């Protein structure tokens, strides 16, 4: 779970190459265009990269670094080559909130970026000023790491924001709210975004009542395409909580899915969730069972277990610690990887939502694709960025149609 630098492999814890795909003309091949490695050729901020976000126009890439306790910004040229532009570290003067940096969200409104700090229990805001970004502020209860992670005494009412162990952060599609999954607070912290770009605490949701008394230690969030459903993964309780979400942000518990209940299988330590474009299918990477679990929305509005894909479906190994997923814009294909595993895996999604294994990529020019911590697609689905946690690297691929 934690490495020697007390961080995060948490929850399990210019070259050409084709993707070795099966013989289907509709599949993609991957062409490696760049490998960036921490502390090589002027690159910094890739020590255990946790989250990667790409601007819609492909002009910048944002990366959180768990071991560097940093937020790095890369410029992207017209050929989609990345070059480090800026880096912010907790060690920098007056910079805080980035200890164990994990989640990243970009706000077009005001050109802002927010980063979660797992060990700082913080949400840190950066804003663009002319041609560069600057540290704006950190939102946190200011509780020390030792007090939160090592004390036998509950923090109790000292946890006012629900940000302890802040891991994942997402925005609503209208950019009126931010939602943070906080493992140690066992909460989803909700923040309102004002018209002038200020981020204001709204409330923290700490249970799934009346269906469950706990959210199960949240680590990953997702919203439906219409913002009308919120999905919360509870890592410790092997739980998925589904909320109905109203236009004003009100949340009502709709369903709780747990491993071993109602036919649900291999739903152990769910760590990453992606949603099909129309919201009919949910795909969850489960690090404890080395599996990708699929749920389908029924006419009743409830979700039902459909399928679990594991190592037996991809050649016997490779999906250990399944924790990363990326879905194409049309929902037809999904990339997956395990942070304790080896390789990048491609699945096709059928009209029934079921996944079929198509191919895997284990290495590129003597560089092993191991212990992948993040998979990110550009909005145009033309490039794929793959981060390796222990490899301290970022692989950049161009997606080519065969």
Secondary structure, DSSP 4 states (H G I P E B T S, - for coil): -B-TTS-B-TT-----------S-TT-EEEEEEEEEETTSTT--S-TTEEEEEE-TTSSEEEEEETTTTEEEEEEE-TT--EEEEEEEETTSTT--S-TTEEEEEEETTTTEEEEEETTTTEEEEEEEETTEEEEEEEEE----HIIIII-SS--GGG--SS-TTEEEEEE-TTSSEEEEEETTTTEEEEEEE-TTS-EEEEEEE--BTTTBS---SEEEEEE-TTS-EEEEEETTTTEEEEEEE-TT--EEEEEEEETTSTT--S--SEEEEEE-TTSSEEEEEETTTTEEEEEEE-TTS-EEEEEEEEGGGTTS-S-TTEEEEEE-TTSSEEEEEETTSB-EEEEEE-TTS-EEEEEEE-EETTEE-BSEEEEEE-TTSSEEEEEETTTTEEEEEEEEE-
